[in-house]
């Protein structure tokens, strides 16, 4: 293995990037069949942004928009707004800390479609803010085709967000997602009809959205709240509470501490009569 692919001192680089690169180096030594992939996607790059732009281009490129062009678009976004790379770093940490099946940073960076879809949306959102709507919609379409995750490019998403599995997630144009949110497959943050304007949910910090949860309308899910799997929420949920059922009801207030970090999907036995 060439000199440029050697392990690096974590003190000489940002911690997540150093860990990602060192994991890739170790994996390339033990799994020769993937050595070329690991080198091309991670080890040949000097920064997390450089590696991520290559990875997104490799995944999203097609006959209409070649990988090299997509890489240039991603690099332009990261150069213009370095916070996009900072958010990607926070998202990687979130996956590693909250997914017990995740063994390190290489797994989500290479293979987890929830993480890759989220990074695609972040670039699409940058394009949207720059007034480049058509290209933003193109990335949304490719995201949906490849990852089965459909997030509008206008959606505002905080940092440290964990999308587990990803399949079937749909998030509308005017939705807002706070920092440190976790959501599982099949989540919908949608509207309730054909009305225009501000019509989608606002998800607070540290919220946990269980598999198949549907939150509909311009309503607020308060900080550190939890929506149980399969629930349909049509009215606001107070901060720190759990909503469950169809239609959803409050089942415990307060809920567990920081549900998005603990990924605690359990419900209290007592169910209140208050229907939300």
FIDO-932863 format. One record per residue (C-alpha): residue number from 1; residue in three letters; chain; x, y, z. Coordinates in steps of 0.02 Angstrom, whole numbers, plus 32768, in hexadecimal, padded with zeros to 4 digits. Layout:
# residues N
NUM:ALA:A:X:Y:Z $
...
This chain:
# residues 276
1:UNK:A:8000:8000:8000 $
2:UNK:A:8046:80A9:7FCE $
3:UNK:A:8084:812C:8046 $
4:UNK:A:7FEC:819B:802C $
5:UNK:A:7F7B:8111:806F $
6:UNK:A:7FD2:80FD:8115 $
7:UNK:A:7F7F:8115:81BD $
8:UNK:A:7F7E:81C8:81FD $
9:UNK:A:7F95:8211:82AA $
10:UNK:A:7EE9:8242:82EF $
11:UNK:A:7F39:82DB:833E $
12:UNK:A:7F67:831C:8290 $
13:UNK:A:7EB6:831A:8248 $
14:UNK:A:7E01:8334:8280 $
15:UNK:A:7DD1:829E:82EE $
16:UNK:A:7D45:8257:8282 $
17:UNK:A:7DAA:8266:81E2 $
18:UNK:A:7E42:8217:8234 $
19:UNK:A:7DDA:8187:8278 $
20:UNK:A:7D81:816D:81D1 $
21:UNK:A:7E24:8169:8173 $
22:UNK:A:7E7B:80F6:81ED $
23:UNK:A:7DE7:807F:81ED $
24:UNK:A:7DED:807D:812F $
25:UNK:A:7EA8:805A:8132 $
26:UNK:A:7E90:7FC7:81A8 $
27:UNK:A:7DFF:7F83:8141 $
28:UNK:A:7E64:7F90:80A0 $
29:UNK:A:7EEE:7F28:80EE $
30:UNK:A:7E78:7E9E:8127 $
31:UNK:A:7DFF:7E9D:8094 $
32:UNK:A:7E62:7EA4:7FF3 $
33:UNK:A:7DC6:7E9C:7F87 $
34:UNK:A:7D90:7F46:7FC8 $
35:UNK:A:7E3C:7F98:7FCE $
36:UNK:A:7E24:7FF6:7F2A $
37:UNK:A:7D79:8035:7F5F $
38:UNK:A:7DB8:806F:8008 $
39:UNK:A:7E4B:80C6:7FB7 $
40:UNK:A:7DE1:811E:7F34 $
41:UNK:A:7D57:8156:7FAA $
42:UNK:A:7DB8:817E:804A $
43:UNK:A:7E73:8162:804D $
44:UNK:A:7EA1:81C9:7FB4 $
45:UNK:A:7E53:8266:7FFE $
46:UNK:A:7E98:82E6:8076 $
47:UNK:A:7DF5:8321:80C5 $
48:UNK:A:7D4A:82E1:80F5 $
49:UNK:A:7CFB:8357:8078 $
50:UNK:A:7D68:8317:7FEC $
51:UNK:A:7D3C:8263:8013 $
52:UNK:A:7C83:8288:8028 $
53:UNK:A:7C78:82E6:7F82 $
54:UNK:A:7CC8:8251:7F2C $
55:UNK:A:7C54:81D5:7F82 $
56:UNK:A:7BB6:8237:7F56 $
57:UNK:A:7BF0:8249:7EA2 $
58:UNK:A:7C15:818E:7E98 $
59:UNK:A:7B67:8165:7ED7 $
60:UNK:A:7AFF:81EB:7E80 $
61:UNK:A:7B53:81F7:7DD6 $
62:UNK:A:7AF5:81B4:7D3F $
63:UNK:A:7AED:81CC:7C83 $
64:UNK:A:7A95:8274:7C91 $
65:UNK:A:7B09:82BF:7D14 $
66:UNK:A:7BB4:8270:7D1E $
67:UNK:A:7C0E:824E:7DC0 $
68:UNK:A:7C96:82CF:7D9F $
69:UNK:A:7C15:8359:7D8A $
70:UNK:A:7BBC:8324:7E2A $
71:UNK:A:7C61:8323:7E86 $
72:UNK:A:7C83:83D5:7E4E $
73:UNK:A:7BD5:8409:7E8A $
74:UNK:A:7BF1:83BB:7F35 $
75:UNK:A:7C9D:8409:7F44 $
76:UNK:A:7C55:84B2:7F15 $
77:UNK:A:7BD2:849F:7F9E $
78:UNK:A:7C53:846C:8021 $
79:UNK:A:7CC9:84F9:7FF1 $
80:UNK:A:7C3C:8577:7FF7 $
81:UNK:A:7BF2:8537:809B $
82:UNK:A:7C6E:84D6:8108 $
83:UNK:A:7BE3:84B6:8187 $
84:UNK:A:7BA2:842F:8110 $
85:UNK:A:7C3D:83C6:8135 $
86:UNK:A:7C2E:83EC:81EE $
87:UNK:A:7B7A:83AE:81E9 $
88:UNK:A:7BAF:8311:818C $
89:UNK:A:7C30:82F2:8215 $
90:UNK:A:7BA9:8307:829A $
91:UNK:A:7B37:8290:8239 $
92:UNK:A:7BC0:820C:8234 $
93:UNK:A:7BD9:821A:82EF $
94:UNK:A:7B1D:8209:8308 $
95:UNK:A:7B17:8168:82A3 $
96:UNK:A:7BAA:811E:8301 $
97:UNK:A:7B67:814C:83AD $
98:UNK:A:7AB0:811C:8392 $
99:UNK:A:7AB7:8082:8321 $
100:UNK:A:7AF2:7FE8:8381 $
101:UNK:A:7B11:7F8F:82DB $
102:UNK:A:7B8D:8014:82A5 $
103:UNK:A:7C42:7FDF:82C3 $
104:UNK:A:7C96:8082:8290 $
105:UNK:A:7C8F:8111:8214 $
106:UNK:A:7CB9:80AE:8177 $
107:UNK:A:7C13:8050:8178 $
108:UNK:A:7B9F:80E7:816D $
109:UNK:A:7C14:8148:80FC $
110:UNK:A:7C19:80BD:807B $
111:UNK:A:7B78:805E:8090 $
112:UNK:A:7AEE:80AE:80FA $
113:UNK:A:7A6D:80F9:8086 $
114:UNK:A:7A20:8163:8110 $
115:UNK:A:7AC5:81BF:8129 $
116:UNK:A:7AE6:81CD:806E $
117:UNK:A:7A35:820B:804A $
118:UNK:A:7A47:828F:80D1 $
119:UNK:A:7AEB:82CE:8089 $
120:UNK:A:7A9B:82D4:7FDC $
121:UNK:A:7A0E:833E:8022 $
122:UNK:A:7A89:83B4:8076 $
123:UNK:A:7ADB:83D8:7FCE $
124:UNK:A:7A2F:83E8:7F7B $
125:UNK:A:79FB:8462:8004 $
126:UNK:A:7A95:84CC:7FE0 $
127:UNK:A:7A65:84CE:7F28 $
128:UNK:A:79B3:84FF:7F59 $
129:UNK:A:79F3:8591:7FC0 $
130:UNK:A:7A5E:85C6:7F2B $
131:UNK:A:79C3:85CD:7EBC $
132:UNK:A:79F6:8533:7E58 $
133:UNK:A:794F:84DC:7E6D $
134:UNK:A:7955:8468:7DD7 $
135:UNK:A:79FB:841A:7E08 $
136:UNK:A:79C0:840C:7EBC $
137:UNK:A:7926:83AC:7E81 $
138:UNK:A:7997:833D:7E17 $
139:UNK:A:79F8:830B:7EB3 $
140:UNK:A:7955:82EB:7F0F $
141:UNK:A:791E:8278:7E82 $
142:UNK:A:79C3:8218:7E82 $
143:UNK:A:79BB:820A:7F40 $
144:UNK:A:790F:81BD:7F34 $
145:UNK:A:7940:8145:7EAA $
146:UNK:A:79DF:8109:7EFE $
147:UNK:A:79B8:810D:7FB8 $
148:UNK:A:78F9:8107:7FC1 $
149:UNK:A:7900:81A8:8026 $
150:UNK:A:789F:823E:7FE5 $
151:UNK:A:78CA:82E4:803A $
152:UNK:A:789D:8388:7FE8 $
153:UNK:A:7937:83F6:7FCA $
154:UNK:A:78E5:8488:8026 $
155:UNK:A:78D6:8425:80C8 $
156:UNK:A:7940:846F:8153 $
157:UNK:A:799F:83EB:81B5 $
158:UNK:A:7A0E:8403:824D $
159:UNK:A:7AAF:83AA:8277 $
160:UNK:A:7ACD:8304:82CB $
161:UNK:A:7A37:82B4:8275 $
162:UNK:A:7A2A:81F6:826C $
163:UNK:A:79C0:81A4:81E5 $
164:UNK:A:79BE:80EA:820B $
165:UNK:A:79A1:8075:8177 $
166:UNK:A:7950:8102:8116 $
167:UNK:A:78DB:80A0:80A5 $
168:UNK:A:7834:80F6:808A $
169:UNK:A:785A:819C:80E0 $
170:UNK:A:77FB:8231:8096 $
171:UNK:A:7816:82E3:80D3 $
172:UNK:A:77BC:8379:8089 $
173:UNK:A:77F2:8424:804F $
174:UNK:A:77CD:848F:80E7 $
175:UNK:A:77FF:8410:816B $
176:UNK:A:7884:8443:81E9 $
177:UNK:A:78ED:83C3:8247 $
178:UNK:A:7952:83F7:82DE $
179:UNK:A:79FC:83BE:8319 $
180:UNK:A:7A1A:830E:835C $
181:UNK:A:7979:82C3:8315 $
182:UNK:A:796E:8207:82F4 $
183:UNK:A:78F2:81B6:827E $
184:UNK:A:78D7:8107:823E $
185:UNK:A:7895:80C0:819B $
186:UNK:A:77EB:80EF:8159 $
187:UNK:A:77DE:8198:81B0 $
188:UNK:A:7772:821A:8158 $
189:UNK:A:7778:82D4:8180 $
190:UNK:A:76ED:830C:810D $
191:UNK:A:765A:837E:80EF $
192:UNK:A:75A1:835D:8107 $
193:UNK:A:755F:8393:805E $
194:UNK:A:7581:83FA:7FC2 $
195:UNK:A:7599:849E:801D $
196:UNK:A:7635:8504:7FF6 $
197:UNK:A:76A7:8568:8067 $
198:UNK:A:76EB:8530:810F $
199:UNK:A:7698:8486:811E $
200:UNK:A:7714:8409:8166 $
201:UNK:A:774C:83D7:8216 $
202:UNK:A:77D0:842C:8280 $
203:UNK:A:7836:83AB:82DE $
204:UNK:A:7892:83E7:8379 $
205:UNK:A:793E:83BD:83B9 $
206:UNK:A:7962:830B:83F0 $
207:UNK:A:78BD:82C2:83B4 $
208:UNK:A:78AD:8207:8391 $
209:UNK:A:783A:81D5:8301 $
210:UNK:A:7815:811A:8302 $
211:UNK:A:7805:80AA:826A $
212:UNK:A:776D:80D4:8201 $
213:UNK:A:773F:816F:8264 $
214:UNK:A:76D5:81EE:8205 $
215:UNK:A:76D7:82A4:823C $
216:UNK:A:7662:830B:81D1 $
217:UNK:A:7640:83C5:81C4 $
218:UNK:A:7693:8464:8200 $
219:UNK:A:76A4:8427:82B3 $
220:UNK:A:7732:8427:8330 $
221:UNK:A:7780:8390:8382 $
222:UNK:A:77D6:83D8:841B $
223:UNK:A:788A:83BF:844D $
224:UNK:A:78B8:8311:848C $
225:UNK:A:780C:82CC:8464 $
226:UNK:A:77EF:821E:841E $
227:UNK:A:7775:81DE:839A $
228:UNK:A:7758:8123:83A7 $
229:UNK:A:7767:80B0:8312 $
230:UNK:A:76CE:80AC:82A2 $
231:UNK:A:767C:8144:82F1 $
232:UNK:A:761C:81CB:8293 $
233:UNK:A:7633:8277:82E2 $
234:UNK:A:75BE:8303:82AC $
235:UNK:A:75D0:837C:833E $
236:UNK:A:7667:83C5:839A $
237:UNK:A:76C8:835B:8415 $
238:UNK:A:770D:83B5:84AF $
239:UNK:A:77C7:83B2:84D3 $
240:UNK:A:7802:8318:852E $
241:UNK:A:7764:82B2:850D $
242:UNK:A:7742:8210:84B0 $
243:UNK:A:76B6:8202:842F $
244:UNK:A:7675:8159:83F8 $
245:UNK:A:75E2:8110:8399 $
246:UNK:A:756D:8138:8309 $
247:UNK:A:753E:81C1:8325 $
248:UNK:A:75CE:81E1:839C $
249:UNK:A:75B4:81FC:8456 $
250:UNK:A:762E:8231:84DD $
251:UNK:A:7667:8196:8539 $
252:UNK:A:76E6:81E0:85AF $
253:UNK:A:7725:828C:85E1 $
254:UNK:A:77B2:8299:85FE $
255:UNK:A:77F9:8214:858C $
256:UNK:A:78A8:81CB:859D $
257:UNK:A:793A:8244:85A0 $
258:UNK:A:7981:826E:84F3 $
259:UNK:A:7920:81E7:8494 $
260:UNK:A:7979:8209:83EF $
261:UNK:A:7A20:81DE:843F $
262:UNK:A:79E7:8147:84A4 $
263:UNK:A:7978:8108:8415 $
264:UNK:A:78FF:80CE:849B $
265:UNK:A:785F:8098:8443 $
266:UNK:A:7807:8052:84DD $
267:UNK:A:7760:8098:8517 $
268:UNK:A:7717:80B5:85C3 $
269:UNK:A:7687:8042:85F3 $
270:UNK:A:7614:80D0:8628 $
271:UNK:A:75B8:8127:859B $
272:UNK:A:756B:81D3:85B7 $
273:UNK:A:74C1:8201:8570 $
274:UNK:A:7505:829E:851C $
275:UNK:A:74F9:8280:8461 $
276:UNK:A:7570:82E3:83F4 $
